[in-house]
Amino acid sequence: MLELTDGRILGFPADRFKLLRNATDEQLAEVRLRLNGFALRWETLDEDITVPGVVAGDFELTLGA
């Protein structure tokens, strides 16, 4: 879940990203904000996702992929 500065709360499916798909709940919880809140970073998974990309629905994998 992401809480944006305008108060919106967005959820996004981790399984729509190749490197997050098989991550454990513990690994997913290790997310950190980077670049002044512009990006999400999972260091142990070596994954970065931009917040604007999540807001726009830009996911790597389609549903059921």
VOFIRO-925467 format. One record per atom (N, C-alpha, C): atom name; residue number from 1; x, y, z. Coordinates in steps of 0.02 Angstrom, whole numbers. Example, Ala and Ser with C-alpha at 12.3 -4.5 7.8 and 13.67 -1.06 7.14 Angstrom:
! VOFIRO-925467
ATOM   atome   num       xx       yy       zz
ATOM       N     1      660     -284      390
ATOM      CA     1      615     -225      390
ATOM       C     1      660     -165      390
ATOM       N     2      642     -112      354
ATOM      CA     2      684      -53      357
ATOM       C     2      645        2      394
This chain:
! VOFIRO-925467
ATOM   atome   num       xx       yy       zz
ATOM       N     1       42      -59        0
ATOM      CA     1        0        0        0
ATOM       C     1       45       62        0
ATOM       N     2       25      111      -38
ATOM      CA     2       60      175      -40
ATOM       C     2       13      230      -17
ATOM       N     3       36      272       27
ATOM      CA     3       -2      332       45
ATOM       C     3       31      391       12
ATOM       N     4       -4      424      -32
ATOM      CA     4       22      480      -70
ATOM       C     4       14      545      -31
ATOM       N     5       52      595      -50
ATOM      CA     5       50      659      -14
ATOM       C     5      -18      693      -18
ATOM       N     6      -59      674      -67
ATOM      CA     6     -126      704      -73
ATOM       C     6     -178      665      -32
ATOM       N     7     -155      614        5
ATOM      CA     7     -199      576       48
ATOM       C     7     -226      512       18
ATOM       N     8     -217      502      -47
ATOM      CA     8     -240      440      -78
ATOM       C     8     -199      381      -53
ATOM       N     9     -231      324      -45
ATOM      CA     9     -196      262      -27
ATOM       C     9     -207      213      -84
ATOM       N    10     -152      189     -112
ATOM      CA    10     -154      143     -168
ATOM       C    10     -121       77     -150
ATOM       N    11     -153       24     -170
ATOM      CA    11     -122      -41     -164
ATOM       C    11     -103      -66     -234
ATOM       N    12      -53     -107     -238
ATOM      CA    12      -35     -136     -303
ATOM       C    12      -13     -208     -293
ATOM       N    13      -25     -250     -341
ATOM      CA    13      -10     -321     -335
ATOM       C    13       64     -335     -347
ATOM       N    14       98     -359     -296
ATOM      CA    14      170     -374     -302
ATOM       C    14      181     -428     -355
ATOM       N    15      133     -473     -365
ATOM      CA    15      144     -527     -413
ATOM       C    15      141     -504     -486
ATOM       N    16      131     -440     -497
ATOM      CA    16      132     -413     -565
ATOM       C    16      202     -387     -584
ATOM       N    17      251     -399     -540
ATOM      CA    17      321     -381     -552
ATOM       C    17      364     -444     -547
ATOM       N    18      405     -456     -597
ATOM      CA    18      445     -517     -601
ATOM       C    18      485     -531     -537
ATOM       N    19      520     -482     -513
ATOM      CA    19      564     -493     -456
ATOM       C    19      527     -494     -389
ATOM       N    20      466     -470     -387
ATOM      CA    20      427     -471     -325
ATOM       C    20      381     -530     -322
ATOM       N    21      367     -560     -378
ATOM      CA    21      317     -614     -383
ATOM       C    21      329     -671     -333
ATOM       N    22      391     -692     -326
ATOM      CA    22      406     -749     -282
ATOM       C    22      437     -728     -216
ATOM       N    23      435     -664     -201
ATOM      CA    23      464     -639     -139
ATOM       C    23      421     -660      -79
ATOM       N    24      454     -669      -22
ATOM      CA    24      418     -685       39
ATOM       C    24      388     -621       67
ATOM       N    25      341     -628      114
ATOM      CA    25      312     -569      147
ATOM       C    25      367     -529      182
ATOM       N    26      416     -564      210
ATOM      CA    26      471     -530      245
ATOM       C    26      512     -489      196
ATOM       N    27      526     -517      137
ATOM      CA    27      564     -480       86
ATOM       C    27      524     -420       61
ATOM       N    28      460     -428       50
ATOM      CA    28      419     -372       27
ATOM       C    28      416     -317       79
ATOM       N    29      418     -334      142
ATOM      CA    29      415     -285      196
ATOM       C    29      478     -243      201
ATOM       N    30      532     -264      169
ATOM      CA    30      596     -229      171
ATOM       C    30      600     -170      123
ATOM       N    31      544     -148       96
ATOM      CA    31      543      -93       48
ATOM       C    31      563      -27       80
ATOM       N    32      598       14       43
ATOM      CA    32      619       80       66
ATOM       C    32      601      131       12
ATOM       N    33      584      191       34
ATOM      CA    33      573      246      -13
ATOM       C    33      640      275      -32
ATOM       N    34      648      291      -95
ATOM      CA    34      709      321     -121
ATOM       C    34      691      381     -165
ATOM       N    35      741      420     -181
ATOM      CA    35      734      477     -226
ATOM       C    35      677      523     -205
ATOM       N    36      678      542     -141
ATOM      CA    36      628      588     -114
ATOM       C    36      556      563     -123
ATOM       N    37      546      498     -116
ATOM      CA    37      480      469     -122
ATOM       C    37      459      452     -193
ATOM       N    38      503      458     -240
ATOM      CA    38      488      444     -310
ATOM       C    38      491      370     -326
ATOM       N    39      530      331     -288
ATOM      CA    39      540      261     -304
ATOM       C    39      537      217     -242
ATOM       N    40      517      155     -253
ATOM      CA    40      518      103     -201
ATOM       C    40      578       58     -216
ATOM       N    41      615       40     -164
ATOM      CA    41      676       -1     -174
ATOM       C    41      675      -60     -127
ATOM       N    42      686     -119     -155
ATOM      CA    42      696     -181     -117
ATOM       C    42      769     -201     -128
ATOM       N    43      811     -185      -81
ATOM      CA    43      883     -196      -89
ATOM       C    43      899     -270      -98
ATOM       N    44      872     -314      -55
ATOM      CA    44      890     -385      -59
ATOM       C    44      863     -417     -123
ATOM       N    45      811     -389     -153
ATOM      CA    45      784     -416     -216
ATOM       C    45      812     -379     -277
ATOM       N    46      849     -326     -266
ATOM      CA    46      876     -283     -319
ATOM       C    46      821     -259     -366
ATOM       N    47      768     -232     -336
ATOM      CA    47      710     -209     -375
ATOM       C    47      694     -137     -358
ATOM       N    48      678      -98     -408
ATOM      CA    48      657      -29     -401
ATOM       C    48      593      -19     -442
ATOM       N    49      545       14     -413
ATOM      CA    49      483       30     -447
ATOM       C    49      467      103     -434
ATOM       N    50      449      139     -485
ATOM      CA    50      432      209     -475
ATOM       C    50      361      217     -449
ATOM       N    51      351      265     -406
ATOM      CA    51      285      280     -380
ATOM       C    51      239      303     -436
ATOM       N    52      261      348     -481
ATOM      CA    52      217      367     -536
ATOM       C    52      197      307     -580
ATOM       N    53      242      259     -586
ATOM      CA    53      225      199     -625
ATOM       C    53      170      158     -592
ATOM       N    54      173      152     -526
ATOM      CA    54      120      117     -489
ATOM       C    54       54      154     -496
ATOM       N    55       56      220     -488
ATOM      CA    55       -5      261     -494
ATOM       C    55      -36      253     -563
ATOM       N    56        6      249     -615
ATOM      CA    56      -17      242     -684
ATOM       C    56      -37      170     -701
ATOM       N    57      -22      122     -657
ATOM      CA    57      -38       52     -671
ATOM       C    57       10       19     -719
ATOM       N    58       71       44     -722
ATOM      CA    58      122       15     -765
ATOM       C    58      154      -45     -732
ATOM       N    59      127     -104     -744
ATOM      CA    59      152     -165     -714
ATOM       C    59      188     -206     -767
ATOM       N    60      238     -245     -747
ATOM      CA    60      277     -285     -794
ATOM       C    60      237     -343     -823
ATOM       N    61      196     -374     -782
ATOM      CA    61      161     -434     -803
ATOM       C    61       86     -421     -805
ATOM       N    62       52     -454     -851
ATOM      CA    62      -20     -448     -855
ATOM       C    62      -53     -496     -806
ATOM       N    63     -116     -487     -792
ATOM      CA    63     -152     -533     -748
ATOM       C    63     -149     -603     -776
ATOM       N    64     -135     -651     -733
ATOM      CA    64     -132     -721     -755
ATOM       C    64      -69     -740     -790
ATOM       N    65      -20     -695     -794
ATOM      CA    65       43     -711     -829
ATOM       C    65       86     -758     -788
